[in-house]
């Protein structure tokens, strides 16, 4: 049974059709879902979804695209929500955003320290800022490691993050006809560090491009990676699920008590 390590079930059009979206995912063999926070306005909704469905696990953070928003009150609120989740994020650095990198870095460091305080892994977003992201993770000593979400860097860079305790998440880009790096990463990294995600409703697989992504489509990512690695889909599914459970500590996580 697969784990979608990064999907935004709180966002449209998924949230409006949540029951059907989850039913389709279950039918496809996707049984657990990690829903990361992007903006403070949606933290309550994410928590509500997680309380309604045992298969949904919340994470709380502020996406770097909103790094110019936080004040002390918002950061204090994030600290209150942090302990209710299974990870901290989505956080990270993105040089393609209009928000100054200095602001992004300050917020990223805050997330890392919060993750260390709560002994939780990080969900890291990174675009064209891999060296700086790696440097900050080393400086702040991210104790529980985490996941490089929808990783778009090189296989060599992926190995450097793995050495720092991070796993590499494969998204729908591995199915895209013109994707080079995602295919090389999916085929080359150690199986012990490989995870899958959809980033739904974004990053739909090639077969479903032009429409919203959903967790049920994650099997496309799995099949593409299994061909690239020359490994049976069932074997790859079992290994990635074990990796997900290990990094998140899902077996021991009682979110209903939080």
HELIX and SHEET records of a PDB file:
HELIX    1   1 UNK A   15  UNK A   17  5                                   3    
HELIX    2   2 UNK A   18  UNK A   28  1                                  11    
HELIX    3   3 UNK A   40  UNK A   42  5                                   3    
HELIX    4   4 UNK A   43  UNK A   52  1                                  10    
HELIX    5   5 UNK A   64  UNK A   66  5                                   3    
HELIX    6   6 UNK A   72  UNK A   82  1                                  11    
HELIX    7   7 UNK A  101  UNK A  118  1                                  18    
HELIX    8   8 UNK A  130  UNK A  140  1                                  11    
HELIX    9   9 UNK A  155  UNK A  163  1                                   9    
HELIX   10  10 UNK A  172  UNK A  175  5                                   4    
HELIX   11  11 UNK A  181  UNK A  188  1                                   8    
HELIX   12  12 UNK A  191  UNK A  193  5                                   3    
HELIX   13  13 UNK A  206  UNK A  208  5                                   3    
HELIX   14  14 UNK A  215  UNK A  217  5                                   3    
HELIX   15  15 UNK A  218  UNK A  229  1                                  12    
HELIX   16  16 UNK A  233  UNK A  248  1                                  16    
HELIX   17  17 UNK A  250  UNK A  252  5                                   3    
HELIX   18  18 UNK A  255  UNK A  257  5                                   3    
SHEET    1   A 3 UNK A   2  UNK A   4  0                                        
SHEET    2   A 3 UNK A  30  UNK A  35  1                                        
SHEET    3   A 3 UNK A  56  UNK A  58  1                                        
SHEET    1   B 5 UNK A  87  UNK A  94  0                                        
SHEET    2   B 5 UNK A 121  UNK A 127  1                                        
SHEET    3   B 5 UNK A 146  UNK A 148  1                                        
SHEET    4   B 5 UNK A 166  UNK A 170  1                                        
SHEET    5   B 5 UNK A 194  UNK A 196  1                                        
END                                                                             
